[in-house]
Amino acid sequence: MTTQQALQELSACPAPQAPPARRRWKGFTLGAVCGLVFASAVWSWSTRPRLLPEHAASPFDVDNDTLQLRPGAALPTLVETEPAAIGAALPHPPVPARVSTVESMTAPSFAPLSGRVVELKVRIGARVHKGDKLVEVRTPDLAAMHRELRGAQLAVRTRQAIVDRLSQLVESRAASNHDLMVAKSELEDARFSVQAADSKLRSLMVAQNGDAEYWVLATRSGTVVQLDAMPGKQVGPETDKPIATVADLDEVLVLADVPQRFAADLSAGEHATLLVPATKAKVDATIETVSEVVDPDRQTVPVRLRAQNPDRMLRPNSYVDVVFTNDADQQHLLVPSSAVVTDGDASVVFVQTDAGTLQRRAVRTGMQTREKIEVLSGLKPGEKVVTRGALLLLNALNVEE
């Protein structure tokens, strides 16, 4: 419905008069209907397409991927062009990454004997020194090991007494040398048993508390970053997780999953910036490795970075954003982001080849920001591209096809 038709319908409505009391409701209903008709007409007029109304003829002739202005027609006012220009490479978009500890600066502590946790001396985040007590465990295995050691020591004393006695008998010719040699062999075997039992106890690397309890110790100085213990919990060497882990956080590892199209530009030794969430802090980092294998689940390339962390801004298991630094000398062809539109699976631009000809052309794009986008192929420097109205041109081209 056009505005003129709406006005005519509105003028056909009777002028409001003072109705009798019995007709007041009928007059109100008629006025409301006329008001709705007028509002509908105004809304239809205000929301109709402005650029190419239905009754207006298209100013273009279509030939495959080319739009040619008809003779005497002018380029629509909503279509603007701008030449593509060479500029500095656009920055990589931030990539989420997880902070972890450096393997060579991390030391786990395991419970060497099966038992139950009695007491905890630390919590996650606590700073400890090498040899500090972490977790106390009660176990019957420790008593068995002490019994084994004492039994071996008793056997040594017994065998030593036998050897001494046989030595005297051999001197008095009351015993043979063969019996003495056998006794000495058994004494040496008993001594080996003592050494083995003692080495087994010392290899636990724990602080013993009597015959049934021991303390798991920190194997290095640093911060407790993992703790898998609570009073009453069963622990032991059969579990895969360590009972506690201590790490030096002066330097941390940052693990990023980078999209494949960005990973090709990265290499070990390059610098990057870490953005710490909820703060304005920025931390410098260095790429340690760029994986040669793509993660099968995420379809991304794992990238490892190292960062100094003297202020403890980077906490293990937290997430940060990584901004990779581009080569300052790297140049790319840039166009406004509005110039590139999507046509199916392809990215296309409209190039003005002469005063009245616009050609659709597929391009391969790179980095993109809100204002600019890199064009890696399909376009030459200096060519004019449509920066405003490209989507309308694409729709017009598809309708003609």
Number of C-alpha atoms within 10 A of each C-alpha: 11 10 16 10 12 18 14 11 13 16 11 10 13 11 8 10 8 9 12 9 7 8 10 12 11 10 16 12 11 13 15 10 13 17 13 11 15 17 13 14 17 16 11 12 14 11 8 11 9 9 12 14 10 10 6 8 8 15 17 22 15 20 12 12 15 19 22 19 19 15 10 6 12 12 15 13 9 11 13 15 17 17 17 22 15 15 13 15 20 19 14 17 14 15 16 17 22 19 20 21 21 18 11 8 16 19 20 19 21 24 27 18 19 18 23 20 23 17 16 17 11 16 15 14 14 12 15 20 14 12 15 17 19 22 25 24 28 23 19 13 15 22 14 13 16 18 14 17 21 15 15 22 19 15 19 21 14 13 21 19 14 16 21 13 14 21 21 13 15 15 11 10 10 11 15 14 15 10 14 20 14 11 21 19 14 18 21 14 16 22 19 14 19 21 15 15 20 18 12 14 16 12 10 16 19 20 16 17 13 11 16 16 22 26 23 24 23 26 20 20 18 22 20 24 23 19 21 14 22 15 13 13 12 15 24 19 14 11 12 8 17 18 22 24 23 28 27 21 25 16 17 25 24 29 20 22 20 24 15 13 11 15 17 11 11 17 15 14 13 16 18 19 18 24 21 18 12 7 8 7 10 14 15 16 24 20 21 18 16 19 16 10 10 15 13 8 6 11 13 19 22 21 21 20 25 22 22 17 18 11 8 12 14 26 18 18 13 13 20 23 19 27 19 22 14 17 12 8 7 10 13 18 22 26 27 21 16 17 24 26 16 12 14 7 6 13 16 23 27 27 24 20 13 10 10 15 17 23 22 20 17 18 17 13 18 18 18 19 13 8 10 17 22 25 22 15 12 12 20 14 13 12 14 22 26 26 22 19 18 24 20 14 19 19 12 16 19 13 9 11 10
